[in-house]
Amino acid sequence: MIKKAIIPAAGYGTRCLPISKVVPKELFPIGNKPAIDYIVEEAISSGIEEILIIVSRSKNLIFDYFDRSIELETFLQQKNKIHLLDKIKIPDIHIQYIRQPFAKGLGDAIKLGKRFIQNEPFAVLLPDEIILNNRIPALKQLTTVYEKHKKSVLGLYEVNPKQLSNYGIVKTNKIEPDLFKVTHIVEKPTHNPPSNLAVIGRYIFTPSIFSYLENINTGVDGEIQLTDAINELRKSETCIGKLITAERFDIGRKEEYLKAITYLKDIEE
């Protein structure tokens, strides 16, 4: 069973400037909750019991959001607004934090979680991708595959051809209609992408991924790329891609962020 998850939340959010200069993109409101709240809820619904959030020095507001506010609780009680206490109840899950001192990429951020993970399989959820399925959470779809095959699992999504250069794109051999053996990944291909299947922000890894993260060189954008580590991992063990069934929104893109707000508003009405 997958019990631990890492949420990398240390990036600068450059796609969302200027607002991300002062408000972490992980706290952008969707409805009356911040984006990262949906990520944590998805993890809990998928059986995760412990979360490590990777933050940077400017992300202290994330600490505050998942901490109790005794002053606010006292105020609500004094003003006879006890019914609002449930709205500020912290999630029933163990959350730890670690800082990424330098912005050296997603792979470097995940590498910082090695001591937290120890020798267990684990999940990774990227907080700028809101993936909604009222029946089976996106991460649960991946953990189910892991429990059957005991292999690393990547969440896949069919992407508009015009956006393929923004993602890691996989080359695969089909196993089942929604399940694939990953044979190669190209990070942000500028021409001749191997497919229209993008690796999106949900992963299950065996702990062996850390040995590759520790030994790869810097890649695209001068960063430690998770994609490069996965490419090395798949040479020694099978890596499975699972086509996720859900509505997905990349909130780093203004148009998709607005779509996420509209989508949630529509299903709540």
C-alpha positions as CSV (number, residue, x, y, z in Angstrom):
1,M,0.0,0.0,0.0
2,I,1.2,3.5,-0.8
3,K,1.1,5.5,2.5
4,K,3.5,8.4,1.9
5,A,3.4,11.3,-0.6
6,I,5.6,14.2,-1.6
7,I,4.1,17.5,-2.8
8,P,6.8,19.7,-4.4
9,A,5.8,23.3,-3.8
10,A,9.0,25.2,-3.9
11,G,8.9,26.7,-7.4
12,Y,8.8,30.4,-8.1
13,G,5.6,30.2,-10.1
14,T,7.0,32.3,-12.9
15,R,4.1,31.5,-15.3
16,C,1.8,33.2,-12.8
17,L,3.7,36.5,-12.2
18,P,3.1,39.1,-11.0
19,I,0.7,37.7,-8.4
20,S,2.9,34.7,-7.5
21,K,5.5,37.2,-6.3
22,V,3.5,37.5,-3.1
23,V,0.9,34.7,-3.2
24,P,2.2,31.1,-3.8
25,K,0.4,29.6,-6.8
26,E,-0.4,26.6,-4.5
27,L,-2.7,29.0,-2.5
28,F,-4.5,30.4,-5.5
29,P,-8.2,30.2,-4.6
30,I,-10.5,27.8,-6.4
31,G,-13.9,28.3,-4.9
32,N,-13.3,29.1,-1.2
33,K,-10.3,26.8,-0.9
34,P,-6.7,27.1,-2.1
35,A,-5.4,24.8,-4.8
36,I,-3.2,22.8,-2.5
37,D,-6.2,21.9,-0.3
38,Y,-7.6,19.9,-3.3
39,I,-4.3,18.1,-3.6
40,V,-4.2,17.1,0.0
41,E,-7.8,16.0,-0.1
42,E,-7.0,13.8,-3.1
43,A,-4.1,12.2,-1.2
44,I,-6.2,11.5,1.8
45,S,-8.9,10.0,-0.4
46,S,-6.3,7.8,-2.0
47,G,-5.1,6.2,1.2
48,I,-2.1,8.5,1.9
49,E,-1.2,8.8,5.6
50,E,1.9,11.0,5.6
51,I,2.8,14.0,3.4
52,L,6.0,15.8,2.9
53,I,5.6,19.3,1.3
54,I,8.7,20.7,-0.3
55,V,8.7,24.5,0.2
56,S,11.0,27.5,-0.4
57,R,11.8,30.4,1.9
58,S,8.9,32.4,0.4
59,K,6.2,29.8,1.0
60,N,5.5,30.2,4.7
61,L,1.9,30.8,4.0
62,I,1.5,27.1,3.2
63,F,2.7,26.3,6.7
64,D,0.1,28.8,8.1
65,Y,-2.8,27.3,6.1
66,F,-2.3,23.8,7.4
67,D,-1.7,25.0,11.0
68,R,-4.3,25.8,13.6
69,S,-5.3,29.4,14.2
70,I,-6.1,29.6,17.9
71,E,-7.0,33.3,17.6
72,L,-9.5,32.7,14.8
73,E,-11.0,29.7,16.6
74,T,-11.4,31.8,19.8
75,F,-13.0,34.6,17.8
76,L,-15.5,32.4,16.1
77,Q,-16.5,30.9,19.5
78,Q,-16.9,34.3,21.1
79,K,-19.0,35.5,18.2
80,N,-21.3,32.5,18.3
81,K,-20.0,31.3,14.9
82,I,-19.1,27.8,16.0
83,H,-20.6,26.4,12.8
84,L,-17.7,27.9,10.9
85,L,-15.0,25.9,12.8
86,D,-15.4,23.0,10.5
87,K,-14.3,25.3,7.6
88,I,-10.9,25.9,9.2
89,K,-10.4,22.4,10.5
90,I,-6.9,21.1,9.5
91,P,-6.7,17.9,7.5
92,D,-6.6,14.6,9.4
93,I,-3.2,13.6,8.1
94,H,0.4,14.0,9.2
95,I,2.2,16.7,7.3
96,Q,5.9,17.5,7.4
97,Y,7.9,20.2,5.6
98,I,11.4,20.6,4.2
99,R,12.9,23.6,2.4
100,Q,14.6,23.4,-1.0
101,P,17.4,25.9,-0.6
102,F,17.9,26.5,-4.4
103,A,15.5,26.2,-7.3
104,K,17.3,23.3,-9.0
105,G,14.3,21.6,-10.5
106,L,11.6,19.1,-9.8
107,G,14.0,16.2,-9.6
108,D,16.1,18.0,-7.0
109,A,13.0,18.7,-4.9
110,I,11.9,15.1,-4.8
111,K,15.4,14.0,-4.0
112,L,15.1,15.9,-0.7
113,G,12.4,13.5,0.4
114,K,14.6,10.4,0.5
115,R,14.9,10.4,4.3
116,F,11.2,10.9,4.7
117,I,10.4,8.0,2.3
118,Q,13.1,5.7,3.5
119,N,12.7,2.4,1.6
120,E,9.0,2.6,0.7
121,P,7.1,3.1,-2.6
122,F,5.6,6.6,-2.6
123,A,3.4,9.1,-4.5
124,V,4.2,12.5,-5.9
125,L,1.5,15.1,-6.5
126,L,2.2,18.3,-8.3
127,P,0.1,21.1,-6.7
128,D,-0.4,23.2,-9.9
129,E,-2.4,20.4,-11.5
130,I,-5.9,20.1,-10.2
131,I,-7.4,16.7,-11.3
132,L,-11.0,16.1,-10.3
133,N,-12.9,12.8,-10.4
134,N,-15.9,12.5,-8.0
135,R,-15.8,8.7,-8.2
136,I,-12.1,7.6,-8.2
137,P,-9.4,10.2,-7.3
138,A,-6.6,10.5,-9.9
139,L,-4.0,9.3,-7.4
140,K,-6.1,6.3,-6.4
141,Q,-6.2,5.2,-10.0
142,L,-2.4,5.0,-9.9
143,T,-2.2,3.3,-6.6
144,T,-4.6,0.6,-7.8
145,V,-2.2,-0.1,-10.7
146,Y,0.8,-0.2,-8.4
147,E,-0.9,-2.6,-6.0
148,K,-1.4,-5.0,-8.9
149,H,1.9,-4.7,-10.7
150,K,4.3,-3.4,-8.0
151,K,6.0,-1.1,-10.5
152,S,6.4,2.7,-10.8
153,V,3.4,4.3,-12.4
154,L,3.1,7.6,-14.2
155,G,-0.1,9.5,-14.7
156,L,-0.8,10.1,-18.4
157,Y,-3.2,12.5,-20.1
158,E,-4.0,13.2,-23.8
159,V,-2.8,16.7,-24.5
160,N,-3.6,19.1,-27.3
161,P,-0.8,18.8,-29.9
162,K,-0.1,22.5,-29.6
163,Q,0.8,22.0,-25.9
164,L,3.1,19.0,-26.2
165,S,6.2,21.1,-26.0
166,N,5.2,22.0,-22.4
167,Y,5.3,18.5,-21.0
168,G,7.3,15.3,-20.8
169,I,5.9,13.2,-23.6
170,V,6.1,9.4,-23.5
171,K,6.7,6.7,-26.1
172,T,4.9,3.6,-25.1
173,N,3.7,0.0,-25.8
174,K,0.1,-0.5,-25.0
175,I,-0.7,-3.2,-22.4
176,E,-4.4,-2.5,-21.9
177,P,-6.7,0.2,-23.3
178,D,-5.6,2.7,-20.6
179,L,-2.3,1.1,-19.5
180,F,1.0,1.4,-21.2
181,K,4.7,0.3,-20.8
182,V,6.8,3.4,-21.0
183,T,9.7,2.9,-23.3
184,H,11.0,6.5,-23.4
185,I,10.2,10.1,-22.3
186,V,11.2,13.3,-24.0
187,E,11.1,16.4,-21.9
188,K,9.4,19.3,-23.6
189,P,9.9,18.2,-27.2
190,T,10.1,21.0,-29.7
191,H,9.6,18.8,-32.7
192,N,8.5,15.2,-33.5
193,P,7.0,14.3,-30.1
194,P,6.7,10.5,-29.7
195,S,2.9,10.6,-28.9
196,N,0.2,12.9,-27.6
197,L,0.4,11.4,-24.1
198,A,1.9,13.7,-21.5
199,V,3.2,12.8,-18.1
200,I,1.1,14.9,-15.7
201,G,1.5,15.7,-12.1
202,R,0.7,12.3,-10.5
203,Y,3.3,9.6,-10.0
204,I,4.0,6.4,-8.0
205,F,7.7,5.5,-7.6
206,T,9.6,2.7,-6.1
207,P,12.3,4.0,-3.8
208,S,15.0,3.1,-6.4
209,I,14.2,6.4,-8.2
210,F,16.4,8.2,-5.6
211,S,19.5,6.5,-6.8
212,Y,18.9,7.9,-10.3
213,L,18.0,11.4,-9.0
214,E,21.3,11.4,-7.1
215,N,23.4,10.5,-10.2
216,I,21.9,12.3,-13.2
217,N,23.4,15.5,-14.6
218,T,21.4,18.7,-15.0
219,G,19.1,18.6,-18.0
220,V,16.6,20.9,-19.7
221,D,16.7,24.5,-18.3
222,G,19.9,23.6,-16.3
223,E,17.8,21.7,-13.7
224,I,17.7,18.2,-12.2
225,Q,14.9,16.8,-14.3
226,L,12.6,14.1,-13.0
227,T,12.1,13.0,-16.6
228,D,15.8,12.1,-16.9
229,A,15.7,10.0,-13.8
230,I,12.6,8.2,-15.0
231,N,14.4,7.4,-18.3
232,E,17.2,5.8,-16.4
233,L,14.8,4.0,-14.0
234,R,12.9,2.4,-16.9
235,K,16.1,0.8,-18.2
236,S,16.4,-1.4,-15.2
237,E,12.7,-1.9,-14.2
238,T,9.4,-1.7,-15.9
239,C,7.7,1.7,-15.7
240,I,3.9,1.8,-16.4
241,G,1.8,4.7,-17.7
242,K,-1.8,5.0,-16.7
243,L,-4.2,7.1,-18.7
244,I,-6.0,9.1,-16.0
245,T,-9.8,9.4,-16.2
246,A,-10.7,12.8,-14.8
247,E,-11.0,16.5,-15.5
248,R,-7.6,18.1,-15.4
249,F,-6.6,21.8,-15.0
250,D,-3.1,23.2,-15.1
251,I,-3.6,26.3,-12.9
252,G,-0.3,27.7,-14.0
253,R,-2.2,28.7,-17.2
254,K,-4.7,31.5,-16.7
255,E,-7.3,30.0,-19.0
256,E,-7.2,26.6,-17.3
257,Y,-7.2,28.2,-13.8
258,L,-10.4,30.0,-14.8
259,K,-11.9,26.8,-16.2
260,A,-11.2,25.1,-12.9
261,I,-13.1,27.7,-11.0
262,T,-16.1,27.5,-13.5
263,Y,-16.1,23.7,-13.4
264,L,-16.2,23.5,-9.6
265,K,-18.9,26.2,-9.5
266,D,-21.1,24.3,-12.0
267,I,-20.8,20.9,-10.1
268,E,-21.5,22.5,-6.8
269,E,-24.7,24.3,-8.0
